[in-house]
């Protein structure tokens, strides 16, 4: 084995020389090159007004819906409208056989004539007994009896006139008119039927008025309290109805072209759902909003003043919570924990952690490390003006 030792020494010496030459070459070239800082895009944060929207599930309802009922009984002679058609208030919809009520009116008028004749006779008697008493030919008792008879006759006339008025009213009820303008439903009782005024037998049709239409929706107690506190702090709660509007979105994503106005707020919470009921009224001349239809109600017009918004792409989550990377004055990335508020169209409202002038990294986040330098190449607005 000794004859191998010289060769081993030679190999070791050669390897050492090779390593020394590599080291000398590296030193001559200035050593290994440092990695360049990662390129990032930033947005400069600015505080300003931010429009807020609140979206709720809602349902369309008619602004008015009335039942058209018969007020007198009889044979239904005629229907004067097409089912499902529009009618005007006061338009005659149904006609009930008037013969019985015409006879009742004639009877009442005859009774009125009789009462008026009795009043005339009683008045003449009262005048006569009064003159006789003045000449000493009559008695006070006769005069008093005549005056009492006159008053009774006058009361009978008043009662007979009331009977005539009632009979005229009953006769007018044989022509059933529309109480409001709107769209009719199917008839409930066909022509020729004997109708009455009790129960469903007196229901003839319904009229629905859907222009304007109502939009019914509900909000949670926390949502309502938050909005009210915001508007009160801005001094706008008392006139919120002037600027808070309702945008309506159909199920397929189409937006209705007319805005609604909130006109009703329930006075208390629903004991079953714990929500507040609200209603908006919206023009519906083309009948595109159908009673019973489900839509999305988007409340607009509320603004958050002096708000700081960060683009959604800049927000990260980690063991330390929610954070963004901010480029400081030294050109280094700084991990900044933040507290998020509401999500808005441009990103997220930041309640704590950022201030106006901060430069937040929006692109190149994968290569960013806390405390490491970065190279800012561009500013991306992401819905916010940098």
Secondary structure per residue as TSV (DSSP state, phi and psi in degrees):
chain	resnum	aa	ss	phi	psi
A	1	X	-	360.0	-19.3
A	2	X	H	-64.1	-30.0
A	3	X	H	-68.2	-12.6
A	4	X	H	-85.5	-19.6
A	5	X	H	-60.4	-45.7
A	6	X	H	-59.1	-41.1
A	7	X	H	-64.6	-37.8
A	8	X	H	-64.2	-40.7
A	9	X	H	-64.2	-37.9
A	10	X	H	-64.0	-42.5
A	11	X	H	-63.9	-41.4
A	12	X	H	-62.8	-41.1
A	13	X	H	-65.6	-40.1
A	14	X	H	-65.6	-41.5
A	15	X	H	-63.2	-40.4
A	16	X	H	-63.4	-40.8
A	17	X	H	-63.9	-39.3
A	18	X	H	-63.0	-44.5
A	19	X	H	-63.1	-39.7
A	20	X	H	-64.9	-38.2
A	21	X	H	-68.1	-37.2
A	22	X	H	-65.0	-43.8
A	23	X	H	-62.4	-40.8
A	24	X	H	-64.7	-38.0
A	25	X	H	-65.2	-39.8
A	26	X	H	-65.3	-41.3
A	27	X	H	-64.0	-38.5
A	28	X	H	-65.0	-32.2
A	29	X	T	-87.4	3.9
A	30	X	T	91.5	10.0
A	31	X	S	83.6	176.0
A	32	X	S	-66.8	143.9
A	33	X	-	-76.4	139.2
A	34	X	-	-76.3	145.8
A	35	X	-	-68.4	136.6
A	36	X	-	-70.7	153.8
A	37	X	-	-65.5	146.1
A	38	X	E	-66.8	145.6
A	39	X	E	-85.8	134.7
A	40	X	E	-135.6	156.5
A	41	X	E	-106.6	143.8
A	42	X	E	-130.8	163.3
A	43	X	E	-127.4	133.8
A	44	X	E	-86.5	124.6
A	45	X	-	-75.2	134.2
A	46	X	-	-131.2	135.6
A	47	X	-	-83.9	141.8
A	48	X	E	-175.4	179.6
A	49	X	E	-69.6	137.0
A	50	X	E	-125.9	119.7
A	51	X	E	-69.8	136.8
A	52	X	E	-108.8	147.8
A	53	X	E	-130.1	148.5
A	54	X	E	-132.1	122.4
A	55	X	E	-110.0	135.8
A	56	X	E	-138.2	153.0
A	57	X	E	-72.8	136.9
A	58	X	E	-142.8	167.6
A	59	X	E	-139.3	140.2
A	60	X	E	-82.7	141.8
A	61	X	E	-138.6	153.6
A	62	X	E	-69.8	145.0
A	63	X	E	-71.0	-29.0
A	64	X	E	-146.9	140.4
A	65	X	E	-144.5	120.4
A	66	X	E	-123.4	152.5
A	67	X	E	-95.1	131.6
A	68	X	E	-95.4	113.1
A	69	X	E	-119.6	151.4
A	70	X	-	-76.6	134.7
A	71	X	S	-100.0	-8.5
A	72	X	S	-137.1	154.0
A	73	X	-	-89.9	166.0
A	74	X	E	147.9	-172.7
A	75	X	E	-83.5	128.7
A	76	X	E	-78.1	109.7
A	77	X	E	-83.4	-39.0
A	78	X	E	-154.9	143.4
A	79	X	E	-111.1	126.3
A	80	X	-	-103.9	17.3
A	81	X	S	-138.8	161.8
A	82	X	-	-92.6	129.9
A	83	X	T	-59.0	133.0
A	84	X	T	86.0	-1.2
A	85	X	-	-87.8	163.2
A	86	X	E	-82.2	140.8
A	87	X	E	-130.0	158.9
A	88	X	-	-103.3	151.1
A	89	X	T	-58.7	133.5
A	90	X	T	91.8	-10.5
A	91	X	-	-70.4	137.5
A	92	X	E	-74.9	119.6
A	93	X	E	-97.8	-42.7
A	94	X	E	-133.0	153.8
A	95	X	E	-126.6	126.6
A	96	X	E	-105.1	146.0
A	97	X	-	-50.7	117.0
A	98	X	-	-92.4	-3.7
A	99	X	H	-57.5	-46.8
A	100	X	H	-60.2	-39.4
A	101	X	H	-78.3	-27.6
A	102	X	H	-66.6	-39.8
A	103	X	H	-65.6	-39.7
A	104	X	H	-64.0	-36.7
A	105	X	H	-67.7	-42.9
A	106	X	H	-62.1	-39.6
A	107	X	H	-63.7	-43.5
A	108	X	H	-65.2	-38.2
A	109	X	H	-66.4	-36.9
A	110	X	H	-66.2	-39.8
A	111	X	H	-65.8	-33.4
A	112	X	H	-66.1	-43.5
A	113	X	H	-61.0	-40.8
A	114	X	H	-63.1	-43.8
A	115	X	H	-65.0	-38.7
A	116	X	H	-66.3	-36.5
A	117	X	H	-65.8	-40.7
A	118	X	H	-65.2	-35.9
A	119	X	H	-66.0	-40.3
A	120	X	H	-61.6	-44.3
A	121	X	H	-62.8	-43.8
A	122	X	H	-65.1	-35.6
A	123	X	H	-67.1	-41.2
A	124	X	H	-64.1	-41.2
A	125	X	H	-62.7	-40.4
A	126	X	H	-65.0	-41.4
A	127	X	H	-63.8	-42.3
A	128	X	H	-64.0	-47.4
A	129	X	H	-67.0	-30.7
A	130	X	H	-68.0	-41.3
A	131	X	H	-67.9	-39.2
A	132	X	H	-64.0	-39.8
A	133	X	H	-64.6	-35.2
A	134	X	H	-68.5	-29.7
A	135	X	H	-92.3	-1.6
A	136	X	T	85.6	6.4
A	137	X	S	-92.4	-13.4
A	138	X	S	-117.9	178.5
A	139	X	-	-115.2	158.8
A	140	X	H	-65.0	-35.8
A	141	X	H	-63.7	-42.2
A	142	X	H	-63.3	-41.9
A	143	X	H	-61.0	-45.5
A	144	X	H	-63.4	-40.8
A	145	X	H	-63.1	-39.1
A	146	X	H	-67.5	-41.2
A	147	X	H	-65.1	-39.3
A	148	X	H	-63.7	-41.7
A	149	X	H	-62.7	-36.5
A	150	X	H	-64.4	-43.2
A	151	X	H	-64.9	-40.4
A	152	X	H	-63.6	-40.3
A	153	X	H	-65.7	-38.8
A	154	X	H	-63.7	-40.1
A	155	X	H	-65.2	-37.6
A	156	X	H	-63.3	-38.3
A	157	X	H	-63.7	-43.9
A	158	X	H	-60.9	-42.3
A	159	X	H	-64.6	-39.5
A	160	X	H	-66.7	-38.3
A	161	X	H	-63.9	-38.3
A	162	X	H	-63.9	-38.2
A	163	X	H	-64.2	-39.4
A	164	X	H	-63.2	-43.6
A	165	X	H	-61.0	-43.0
A	166	X	H	-64.5	-40.3
A	167	X	H	-66.4	-38.9
A	168	X	H	-63.6	-39.6
A	169	X	H	-65.4	-44.4
A	170	X	H	-61.1	-39.8
A	171	X	H	-64.9	-39.3
A	172	X	H	-65.1	-28.8
A	173	X	T	-68.9	-13.2
A	174	X	T	-72.3	-13.6
A	175	X	E	-108.2	100.6
A	176	X	E	-83.4	118.2
A	177	X	E	-106.7	161.6
A	178	X	-	-76.4	123.4
A	179	X	S	-72.9	-26.1
A	180	X	S	-139.9	165.7
A	181	X	S	-83.4	143.9
A	182	X	E	166.0	-161.6
A	183	X	E	-106.3	131.9
A	184	X	E	-83.6	157.4
A	185	X	-	-98.7	-170.1
A	186	X	-	-66.3	149.3
A	187	X	-	-69.6	145.8
A	188	X	S	-94.3	-24.9
A	189	X	S	-130.0	125.2
A	190	X	-	-76.3	161.3
A	191	X	T	-60.2	141.8
A	192	X	T	93.6	-7.5
A	193	X	-	-81.0	150.8
A	194	X	E	-87.9	119.1
A	195	X	E	-111.2	159.0
A	196	X	-	-131.0	-177.5
A	197	X	S	-104.6	5.9
A	198	X	S	-109.3	140.4
A	199	X	G	62.5	-152.8
A	200	X	G	-69.4	-16.6
A	201	X	G	-64.7	-22.2
A	202	X	G	-94.3	-4.9
A	203	X	E	-83.4	117.6
A	204	X	E	-98.5	-42.4
A	205	X	E	-167.1	179.5
A	206	X	E	-125.7	149.7
A	207	X	E	-122.0	127.7
A	208	X	E	-113.3	131.8
A	209	X	E	-112.7	108.1
A	210	X	E	-113.3	16.2
A	211	X	E	-131.5	104.0
A	212	X	E	-76.6	166.7
A	213	X	E	-105.8	156.3
A	214	X	E	-101.5	143.5
A	215	X	E	-118.3	113.6
A	216	X	E	-101.7	132.5
A	217	X	E	-153.1	172.9
A	218	X	E	-135.5	147.8
A	219	X	E	-124.3	154.0
A	220	X	E	-76.6	162.2
A	221	X	H	-61.7	-40.4
A	222	X	H	-66.7	-40.1
A	223	X	H	-62.7	-46.2
A	224	X	H	-64.0	-43.7
A	225	X	H	-63.3	-39.9
A	226	X	H	-64.6	-46.3
A	227	X	H	-65.6	-42.5
A	228	X	H	-63.9	-43.3
A	229	X	H	-61.5	-39.7
A	230	X	H	-63.7	-48.3
A	231	X	H	-69.0	-34.8
A	232	X	H	-66.0	-39.6
A	233	X	H	-64.3	-30.2
A	234	X	T	-87.6	-2.6
A	235	X	T	69.7	28.8
A	236	X	-	-120.3	3.3
A	237	X	G	-62.0	-41.8
A	238	X	G	-67.9	-21.7
A	239	X	G	-118.0	25.6
A	240	X	H	-60.2	-32.3
A	241	X	H	-63.1	-19.1
A	242	X	H	-76.8	-27.5
A	243	X	H	-126.1	-16.2
A	244	X	-	-80.2	121.4
A	245	X	E	-122.8	166.4
A	246	X	E	-121.2	122.2
A	247	X	E	-98.7	139.1
A	248	X	E	-112.4	129.1
A	249	X	E	-118.6	126.6
A	250	X	-	-75.8	170.2
A	251	X	T	-62.2	-27.9
A	252	X	T	-89.6	7.6
A	253	X	S	94.6	-10.0
A	254	X	-	-68.2	143.3
A	255	X	B	-101.3	129.4
A	256	X	-	-66.7	140.5
A	257	X	S	-83.9	4.7
A	258	X	S	-126.7	142.3
A	259	X	-	-92.0	150.5
A	260	X	E	-105.9	164.4
A	261	X	E	-123.8	130.8
A	262	X	E	-71.4	124.3
A	263	X	E	-122.7	0.4
A	264	X	E	-149.7	137.1
A	265	X	E	-137.2	124.3
A	266	X	-	-63.4	150.9
A	267	X	S	-80.2	-10.4
A	268	X	S	-154.7	173.3
A	269	X	-	-79.2	146.1
A	270	X	-	-68.5	123.1
A	271	X	T	-64.3	-21.8
A	272	X	T	-89.0	-38.6
A	273	X	T	-105.7	-16.9
A	274	X	-	69.3	24.7
A	275	X	E	-117.1	162.9
A	276	X	E	-99.9	134.7
A	277	X	E	-91.9	132.5
A	278	X	E	-125.5	157.2
A	279	X	E	-140.3	139.0
A	280	X	E	-120.3	151.1
A	281	X	E	-113.2	135.0
A	282	X	E	-139.6	139.0
A	283	X	-	-60.8	142.4
A	284	X	-	-143.4	54.0
A	285	X	T	-66.6	-28.0
A	286	X	T	-94.7	3.8
A	287	X	-	58.2	35.8
A	288	X	-	-79.9	-22.8
A	289	X	S	-94.1	120.1
A	290	X	-	-105.9	132.5
A	291	X	T	-53.8	132.0
A	292	X	T	92.7	-9.4
A	293	X	-	-73.7	139.3
A	294	X	E	-91.4	132.0
A	295	X	E	-139.0	175.9
A	296	X	E	-106.7	129.0
A	297	X	E	-102.3	120.5
A	298	X	E	-111.9	112.0
A	299	X	E	-81.7	125.2
A	300	X	E	-125.5	173.4
A	301	X	E	100.0	-8.5
A	302	X	E	-94.4	133.0
A	303	X	E	-123.0	138.1
A	304	X	E	-98.5	112.4
A	305	X	E	-79.8	149.6
A	306	X	E	50.2	44.5
A	307	X	E	-94.2	150.9
A	308	X	-	-109.1	124.9
A	309	X	E	-120.8	135.6
A	310	X	E	-117.1	139.2
A	311	X	-	-61.1	146.7
A	312	X	G	-61.4	-33.2
A	313	X	G	-67.2	-18.0
A	314	X	G	-87.4	-12.6
A	315	X	-	-87.6	131.4
A	316	X	E	-125.8	159.3
A	317	X	E	-121.4	139.9
A	318	X	E	-151.4	-177.1
A	319	X	T	-57.3	-28.7
A	320	X	T	-84.4	-0.9
A	321	X	E	107.8	-153.6
A	322	X	E	-85.3	136.2
A	323	X	E	-153.9	165.6
A	324	X	E	-132.8	164.6
A	325	X	E	-100.9	130.1
A	326	X	E	-116.3	133.8
A	327	X	E	-86.1	116.8
A	328	X	-	-84.3	-175.8
A	329	X	T	-65.3	-19.3
A	330	X	T	-91.0	4.6
A	331	X	S	76.8	20.5
A	332	X	B	-110.7	152.2
A	333	X	E	-80.2	131.4
A	334	X	E	-120.5	124.2
A	335	X	E	-75.9	121.3
A	336	X	E	-119.5	109.5
A	337	X	E	-65.6	140.5
A	338	X	-	-134.4	159.1
A	339	X	E	-114.3	120.8
A	340	X	E	-87.5	146.3
A	341	X	E	-104.9	-124.1
A	342	X	E	-82.2	150.0
A	343	X	E	-84.6	129.9
A	344	X	E	-124.2	179.2
A	345	X	T	-61.0	-36.9
A	346	X	T	-86.2	-5.8
A	347	X	E	147.9	-129.7
A	348	X	E	-123.3	136.7
A	349	X	E	-74.3	131.3
A	350	X	E	-102.0	116.7
A	351	X	E	-80.1	-36.2
A	352	X	E	-145.9	147.1
A	353	X	S	115.2	-21.3
A	354	X	-	-128.9	156.8
A	355	X	-	-139.5	163.7
A	356	X	T	-58.6	137.1
A	357	X	T	99.7	-18.5
A	358	X	-	-63.3	141.0
A	359	X	E	-104.2	110.6
A	360	X	E	-100.5	133.1
A	361	X	E	-72.9	129.1
A	362	X	E	-115.6	-24.5
A	363	X	E	-135.7	147.7
A	364	X	-	86.7	20.3
A	365	X	G	-64.9	-28.3
A	366	X	G	-62.6	-34.9
A	367	X	G	-91.8	-5.1
A	368	X	-	-80.3	137.5
A	369	X	-	-127.3	140.7
A	370	X	T	-56.8	130.8
A	371	X	T	83.5	-7.3
A	372	X	-	-89.2	147.5
A	373	X	B	-70.0	150.8
A	374	X	E	-134.2	160.8
A	375	X	E	-113.8	115.1
A	376	X	E	-81.3	122.2
A	377	X	E	-110.2	-28.0
A	378	X	E	-159.7	161.3
A	379	X	E	-116.2	125.0
A	380	X	-	-108.8	123.6
A	381	X	-	-70.6	-43.5
A	382	X	T	52.6	44.8
A	383	X	T	89.8	-4.8
A	384	X	S	-123.1	141.4
A	385	X	-	-79.2	120.3
A	386	X	-	-71.4	360.0
